[in-house]
Amino acid sequence: MKTLRDTWLVFQRNLGLTLRNPAWSVIGVVQPLLYLLLFAPLLKSIATAQGFPSGGAYNVFVPGLLIQLGLFGAAFVGFSLIAEVRYGVVERLQVTPVSRLALLLGRALRDVLILLIQSLMLVLLSLPFGLDIHPAGLLVVLGLLALIGLLMASCSYALALWLKSEDALAPFLTTVTLPLLLLSGVLLPLSLAPAWLRHIAAFNPLAYAVDAARAIFNDHLGDTSVIKGIAITAALAIIALVVSARSFGRTVA
Amino acid sequence: MIATHDEHPRTDGAMIETHDLRRTFKARRGDVEAVAGVDLRVAAGELFGFLGPNGAGKTTTLRMLATLLPPTGGDAIVAGCDLRREPQHVRERIGYVGQRGSTDPAITGRTELVFQGRLYGMSAAQAKRRADDLLVVLELEAAADRPTGTYSGGQRRRLDIGLGLIHGPQVLFLDEPTTGLDPQSRARLWDEVRRLRDGGTTVFLTTHYLEEADALCDRLAIIDHGRIVAEGTPDQLKRQIAGDIVTLGITGDPQAALDLLGCQPFVRETGAEDGALRLYVDRGETAMPAILRLLDGAGLELRTISLTRPSLDDVFLRQTGRSLREPAA
């Protein structure tokens, strides 16, 4: 009860801070939009190639773009926390009886909300290109994205509290997110990949999320890949939440 | 949500009590003992100061008492609650104002205060009312609805203190509250801290300013290298070290005066240089009339007489062998 209330308070405060500069949230959609406009047309010509999943270029590509949005949208939220540590805000909050989980969850849920709004924008903008999705499928995909948002935001905040410096966090995140992205099959399906690459990608949890999202967009809601993708992401999100919430309980300076 | 203060009746007059409190930091070249066994007792309602140079362990001790840093040894009772076992109860009862500030530059002072109040379990209306009251008391009404990034150093520090006071804590910890403030803001802050103490709040502050410790604190502890080297009221501390110093200028033979005064019971020590006579006495204000009478009776003519009191710097010097005075402090 107290944790819920505290989470709501922290959520409100941080959402207010984000809405002070809503432009940044809109800009977050620009990059996937550019992929949609400038890269997806290339896929049209190879959508018939052997190994390319069925469903049409946009129904294969947009789910990947959404996962990419989740990855990059939430991975860099730690920067704002480093600023808050520097202002002394985090230390001030730690002296209050506020729930440590709420300090994380209030922030991460703000990030999830922004991510879901961005995702909806991207889906709506993709419809004129020929994207075809069932409303039920859209809901499940948004649920999957919420889990990815929680996972990435929690990791980002934990890293921020650990590294405490933008100069360290930036190269760290870039180094981690790029292979995650390349090995997830977001840009081109991994079904096109040689066997050794697919074996490496099997260790990338994000690849399962992409598989799940594609199955959902192809109206295969009951597919095992959907259950697998959601279960793996959910399990990792819970671990990340616990680890990150604990780092909010530790000394920050 | 805010528990009643009566459920932990373990205070018996002490608001803070520590036993052998320690904090060791792991460093590449072995462990560093930042706080090496501190025993403290701060009475309820006291304005207590922690005086020491930078790096002496003041902030580390304060951060431990405020639940921000777990001790590596010893224990402490703060506001009736066990620091190690009941940090959550300690948090409900204390306020803490760090050195570095505590506000987001994009958020207004009023919003910060209301949010802080809500975190201590107040309803929105309660928190708003409390924020309004504090803004008046701290003279921040005019700045209340501006982002804190636009505040002056003094305004921001007052807001920090307001945030620490929002829930009416029993103890307020202030870490170097006046560092970086101009003399006017500092004087104003001193008044604020005294008002707090007069209102019944126990105040525990750290400082490396001698004047601040001297002028502000009821009682203080001098800390160096993680250990308390002296403790008492500013007057006690100064008296225990050297007593007062009476300097006499004598016309004629100073030796006669020295022989006469040196054997008096109230004179602890004597010294002479450049024709001036220095007497270390317990209490200068009672010794001076006696000295005047004795010299007069012996027919010795006195040219000048002055009384100097030892400063806390003399105390620090005597205990640590170093001066606390820093250039351009």
Interface residues (C-beta under 8 A of the other chain):
Chain A: K2 D6 L9 R13 G16 L17 R20 E84 R86 Y87 G88 V89 E91 R92 L93 Q94 V95 T96 P97 V98 T251 A253
Chain B: M1 R63 A66 T67 L68 L69 P70 Q88 R91 E92 I94 G95 Y96 G98 R100 G101 S102 T103 D104 P105 A106 I107 T111 F115 Q116 R118 L119 Y120 G121 L163
